[in-house]
Amino acid sequence: MCEIKFIVDNRSKKEYKPVIIRVNHGGKTFKKGSGVKCRIEDWDDNTGFPIDKTSDEFVSLATLERL
Protein backbone atom coordinates (compact mmCIF):
# COMPACT_ATOMS: atom_id res chain seq x y z
CA MET A 1 0.00 0.00 0.00
CA CYS A 2 1.16 3.51 -0.80
CA GLU A 3 0.53 6.44 1.54
CA ILE A 4 1.06 10.04 0.45
CA LYS A 5 1.20 12.94 2.89
CA PHE A 6 2.08 16.60 2.50
CA ILE A 7 4.11 18.22 5.29
CA VAL A 8 5.49 21.72 5.81
CA ASP A 9 9.26 21.96 6.26
CA ASN A 10 9.55 23.87 9.55
CA ARG A 11 13.33 24.13 9.25
CA SER A 12 13.01 27.03 6.84
CA LYS A 13 13.40 30.50 8.38
CA LYS A 14 11.31 32.20 5.67
CA GLU A 15 7.66 33.21 6.06
CA TYR A 16 6.55 30.90 3.23
CA LYS A 17 7.82 27.41 3.97
CA PRO A 18 8.22 24.66 1.37
CA VAL A 19 5.69 21.82 1.30
CA ILE A 20 7.25 18.37 1.04
CA ILE A 21 5.60 15.22 -0.31
CA ARG A 22 6.26 12.19 1.88
CA VAL A 23 5.51 8.81 0.29
CA ASN A 24 5.48 5.56 2.29
CA HIS A 25 5.61 2.47 0.09
CA GLY A 26 6.81 -1.03 0.80
CA GLY A 27 8.20 -0.07 4.20
CA LYS A 28 10.32 2.72 2.71
CA THR A 29 9.85 6.48 3.01
CA PHE A 30 10.68 8.91 0.23
CA LYS A 31 10.60 12.71 0.49
CA LYS A 32 10.44 15.12 -2.43
CA GLY A 33 9.83 18.85 -2.69
CA SER A 34 6.47 19.75 -4.19
CA GLY A 35 7.41 23.22 -5.43
CA VAL A 36 4.55 24.69 -3.37
CA LYS A 37 5.15 27.10 -0.48
CA CYS A 38 2.70 27.96 2.30
CA ARG A 39 2.66 29.99 5.50
CA ILE A 40 2.55 27.82 8.63
CA GLU A 41 -0.51 29.77 9.86
CA ASP A 42 -2.38 28.74 6.70
CA TRP A 43 -1.57 25.02 7.07
CA ASP A 44 -3.89 22.37 8.57
CA ASP A 45 -1.80 19.52 10.03
CA ASN A 46 -4.84 17.24 10.38
CA THR A 47 -5.71 17.24 6.68
CA GLY A 48 -2.20 17.86 5.31
CA PHE A 49 -3.46 20.72 3.15
CA PRO A 50 -3.80 24.51 3.37
CA ILE A 51 -6.81 25.70 5.37
CA ASP A 52 -8.23 27.78 2.50
CA LYS A 53 -9.57 25.22 0.01
CA THR A 54 -9.76 27.85 -2.74
CA SER A 55 -6.09 28.89 -2.51
CA ASP A 56 -3.67 28.22 -5.36
CA GLU A 57 -1.54 26.16 -2.95
CA PHE A 58 -4.46 23.83 -2.16
CA VAL A 59 -5.34 23.37 -5.83
CA SER A 60 -1.70 22.59 -6.72
CA LEU A 61 -1.33 20.00 -3.93
CA ALA A 62 -4.70 18.37 -4.65
CA THR A 63 -3.64 17.96 -8.27
CA LEU A 64 -0.33 16.36 -7.22
CA GLU A 65 -2.16 13.96 -4.87
CA ARG A 66 -4.27 12.64 -7.77
CA LEU A 67 -1.20 11.79 -9.85
SULVEN-V999311 format. One record per residue. N is the residue number from 1. RES is the residue in one letter. PSI is psi in whole degrees, 0 to 359 (999 if undefined). BURIAL is b if it has 9 or more other C-alpha atoms within 8 Angstrom, else e. Layout:
n->{N | N}
res->{RES | RES}
psi->{PSI | PSI}
burial->{BURIAL | BURIAL}
This chain:
n->{1 | 2 | 3 | 4 | 5 | 6 | 7 | 8 | 9 | 10 | 11 | 12 | 13 | 14 | 15 | 16 | 17 | 18 | 19 | 20 | 21 | 22 | 23 | 24 | 25 | 26 | 27 | 28 | 29 | 30 | 31 | 32 | 33 | 34 | 35 | 36 | 37 | 38 | 39 | 40 | 41 | 42 | 43 | 44 | 45 | 46 | 47 | 48 | 49 | 50 | 51 | 52 | 53 | 54 | 55 | 56 | 57 | 58 | 59 | 60 | 61 | 62 | 63 | 64 | 65 | 66 | 67}
res->{M | C | E | I | K | F | I | V | D | N | R | S | K | K | E | Y | K | P | V | I | I | R | V | N | H | G | G | K | T | F | K | K | G | S | G | V | K | C | R | I | E | D | W | D | D | N | T | G | F | P | I | D | K | T | S | D | E | F | V | S | L | A | T | L | E | R | L}
psi->{144 | 130 | 129 | 133 | 142 | 132 | 152 | 133 | 101 | 352 | 338 | 140 | 353 | 161 | 315 | 115 | 145 | 144 | 130 | 141 | 125 | 122 | 125 | 121 | 127 | 34 | 4 | 149 | 131 | 140 | 141 | 140 | 142 | 343 | 359 | 142 | 146 | 148 | 144 | 330 | 336 | 6 | 135 | 108 | 329 | 320 | 338 | 25 | 164 | 151 | 316 | 107 | 353 | 357 | 154 | 324 | 317 | 315 | 317 | 315 | 321 | 324 | 318 | 324 | 327 | 342 | 999}
burial->{e | e | e | b | e | b | b | b | b | e | e | e | e | e | e | e | b | b | b | b | b | b | b | b | b | e | e | e | e | e | e | e | b | b | e | b | b | b | b | b | e | b | b | b | e | e | e | b | b | b | e | e | e | e | e | e | b | b | b | b | b | e | e | e | e | e | e}
